[in-house]
Amino acid sequence: MTENTIYVIRVTFTPLNDIVIPVFSSKFSYTMLRELLAEELKKFIDEKHSSREPLKPYRVSVVFNAKGKALYKTARSKRIFVLKRGELYWFTSTMILDSFQAYPVIPKSNIKTKLGEVELVDLKVMVKYFEDLISCDHIGNLRILFLTPTLLSAKL
């Protein structure tokens, strides 16, 4: 495997019971993702998660419903997010890794969290290499479309 590998993981799930999730639904996504990661990768992500480094080599999205609507709370919103039993939800995670030799996730049928249990409906892993994506000869304008409110660092 070459260096600078990008893993894009999409997890589709359905709750086995109604689950009240945190206002930042990506915390729930992160908890579920940890349960799916291979042990070596889980340790790596945990180390990075607890470090003070401002830029992490991974990202976990908020939870989306089946219609693609992001579940997140704004400052004015007072609603509580409940994942309804039997409905489909999904989230994605992107990781940039230098040298990970094993398959990044371990498929499971059910995932237990402190908040509740979900059934894994679909798990997709896409692998890309920087060499295939970036060619210095063809760099032009770059457009980034954000699906949810995003905090940007001036250090980028």
N, C-alpha and C positions, 0 to 999 in steps of 0.2 A: 504494500500500500504506500502511496506517495505521501509526502508531507502536505500540510495545509488542506485537510479534508473538511468539507462542510457536510454535516448530517442534518437533514430536515426530517423531523418526526411528526406525524399527525396521528393523534389518538382520538378515536370516536368511541363514545361510551354512553351507557344509559344507567341511571341510578336504580338501585333495587328498592329504594325507599326515598321519600322526599328528603332532600338534604339542604339545610340552610348553610350557605357558603359565605366566606368573608367578603367585605365590600370590594376588596381587591381580589377578584376571582383568580388572578394568576397565582396567588398563594395556594389555592386548591389544585390548580394545574401542576404547580411545582411538586406538591406532595404526591400527586398521582404519578408524575414522571419518575420521581425517585424510586417508587415501587417497581417500575419497569426496567430501570437501568441495570446493566451488568455491574457486578460488584466493583470492579476496578474503576469504571467510569463514575459510579456513585460516589466513591471516595474522592475522586478528582473534583467533581461538581461541588461536593460538600466543602472541600478545602477552599475552592474559589468563592463559594457563596458566603462563607464566614470571613473571608479576607477583606481588607480595606481597599483593595484595588478598585478604582472607579469603573474600569471597563472589564467586564467579564467575558469569557469566551463562549458564552451561551446566552440564550434568551428563551423565556417561556411566555407564551401569550395568555391573554385572558381566556375565559371559557366563552364559547360561542354556542348559540342554540342552533337547531337544525336549519333555520332560515338564514343563518349567517350573521345574526345580530349579536354583537359583542355585549357581554354582561359585565358592566363596570358602573361604578357609582360616581356621580359628579358631586360637586360641593353643595348644590341645591337639592339634590335627590335625597329623599328620606326612605326610599323603598329598601326592603330586605330581599336579597336574592335567594330564591328557593329553586333548586334543581328538582323538577318533578319526576316522580317515579315513572319509568317506562318511556320517557321522552329522550330523544337523541341530542347529545351535546358533543362538542369537540374542542380541541386546542392543539396548538403546534409548539414545537420547540426546535430551535436551531442551535447547533453547536459547531464551533470551529476548533478542530483538534489537530495537533501537529503529528502525533503518532499513536493512534489507537488501533491495536491489531485485531481485536475481537469484534463481534457483532455488538452494537451499542445497547440493544434492548433485549429483554427476555420476555417473550409473549406469555401472558397469563389470561385465564378466562375471567377472573374476578379480581378486583383490587380493593383492599380494605384500607380505609383511612380513619382518622379519629372522628371525622364528621359523618361517615357512612360508607356503605359498600356500593361499588358500581360494577357493572358487567362490561367488559371490553368487547366492543362490537367490531372495531376495525383498527388495525395498526399498520401504518405505512411508513417506511423509512426510505428516504431518497438520499443518495450519496453523490456529491459533486466534488470536483477538484478545482482548486484555484486556477491551475494551468489551463483547464478547459473553459473557464469563464472569462479570464482576463487576458487580453492581448494589448500590449502597450501601443501597437500600431493603430489600433482602432478606438482609442479612448476619446469619447466626445462628451456630450452633455449626459448627465445622469439624473434621472427622475425617480424620486422615492415617494411612494404612496403609503400613508399610514392608515391602518384600519381602526385604530383607537387613539385616544389622546396620548401624546408621546413627550417625554422629557428629553431634551437634547443637551448634550454637554458641549461647552465651548471648546473643549479639548479635542473634539473630533476634527 
